[in-house]
Amino acid sequence: MQVEGGKGRVGVVGTGMVGSSFAYALMQSGLASEIVLVDRDVGRAEGEAMDLSHGAAFLRPVRITAGGFESLAGCDLVVLCAGANQRAGETRLDLLQRNMVVFREIVPKVVAVAPGAILLVATNPVDILTQVTADLSGAAPGRVLGSGTTLDTARFRAYLGEWFEIDPRSVHAWIVAEHGDTAVPVWSRANVAGVPLRDFVGPTGHAFDKRTMQAIFARTRDAAYEIIKRKGSTYYAIGIALLAVVEAVLRNQRTVLTVCSPLTGQHGISGMALSLPTIVGRGGAEEVIAIPLDAAEEAAFRRSADVLKERLAAVQ
């Protein structure tokens, strides 16, 4: 495998807190030669481009511009962050009706000017909107993916690392299925250095405890609600998660990330985008890994798919 140098042209549609936080992280990374900001509020996109570009002298060269959809022509990758934010007390699925309207408007416009771009969906409910984007765009398999449970998985590993008192990067554990209330923790495959998590004992004696593990999953699943209750919305961490996906694409890293993409029979599911560990490279979601699940996890994964399919069918 050859890792490439990156330096692609990246479009960002929607310059609210998520889109602008991602753009801020991207400009500092040195991955993009140009960042193009698009928003229905033209002044907002222009203001963000001005503010970001004023810091460019401190970083590696990057051009930051704002414009209409036509300015996305030639982009290697377009990140879709447009849509309504999740409100306090509202689930991600509650956003669907409002954000479906937005995506039916923006996706055809993006595809018309940037037909070769990989589309990365960040807007919630990200699983359903990734499927909708794939359907609307007619893109080849893998060319449409969503942030999925990349952030959930990062939160999960952080909380597990905190409990066992080890670096979370040494915890190999995944959240799969929906980025939302029907998310599924894969306890059966979680491990540290190849030692199953159920058998692992940390350096201070902390071991796998079912009640503690369930509390850790609940913290993971409900983290966004807690953040929204305190500060209104989440944006920094998802901005960094999006950067990890974009880096894997632009540099052809073939990194395994729990992005979501339309499934084609994995775990018996087709016709819905759900998250599974996926090899992400220049082709987008290049290979979805149908990791073995135990019976309970398999059932929960299929329930998650059913919930999302029912909600999508209701709004269609």
ZIMORA-V680434 format. One line per field, one symbol per residue. ss: DSSP state (H for helix, E for strand, L for the rest). phi: phi as a letter, one per 20 degrees, with the letter a starting at -180 (. if undefined). A space follows every 50 residues. Layout:
# ZIMORA-V680434
ss: ???
phi: ???
This chain:
# ZIMORA-V680434
ss: LLLLLLLEEEEEELLLHHHHHHHHHHHHHLLEEEEEEELLLHHHHHHHHH HHHLLHHHLLLLEEEELLHHHHLLLLEEEELLLLLLLLLLLLHHHHHHHH HHHHHHHHHHHHHLLLLEEEELLLLHHHHHHHHHHHHLLLLLLEEELLLH HHHHHHHHHHHHHHLLLHHHEELLEEELLLLLLEELHHHLEELLEEHHHL ELLLLLELLHHHHHHHHHHHHHHHHHHHHHHLLLLHHHHHHHHHHHHHHH LLLLEEELLEEEEELHHHLEEEEEELLEEEELLEEEEELLLLLLHHHHHH HHHHHHHHHHHHHHHL
phi: .deeenmedddcdodffffffffffffffmfdebcddcbfegffffffff ffffeffecfgbecccaefffegnffbceedfpfefegndeffffggfef gfffeefgffffdcfeffddedfeffffffffffffemffgnecbcfldg fgfffgfffffffemcggfeedbcdcmferfdgceeffdfbclneggfde cffdnfcfcgfffffffffffegffffffecnadbfffffffffffffff elflfecefdbgecoflmdcmbecebgcfdbgenefbeeeffcfgfffff fffgffffffffffee
